[in-house]
């Protein structure tokens, strides 16, 4: 009978993949359906509930208005066919979530790069054991 043992390195790799998947899934909600980039100023459509980056959706609304055409919600599968600027409200909760995620990502990046997250200790002595 064969017995399989997973090493600590395998477990760490699996945990990292799980963490990457969780982060990717949460970031998916931060992606504008128009620009396919992370939203800077998310706005929610009061009619259909979808969110977009404010600059992107307002640009579309303005362009279509000049063409005397209605704006269809750019979210795939949405049937809302007449998006107006007055339908849009800032999505403060989503903005805070994006900011929080970015802060967390920078903190993780700093730690993985070896930078202290809070303050750096400056060492003037040659015999200091702390790497400066």
Buried (B, 14 or more C-beta within 10 A) or exposed (E): EEEEEEEEEEEEEEEEEEEEEEBEEEBEEBBBBBBEEBBEBBBBBEBBEBBBBBBBBBEBBEEBEEEEEEBBBBBEEBEBEEBEEEBBEEBEEBBEBBEEBEEEEEEEEEEEEEEEEEEEEEEEEEEEEEEE
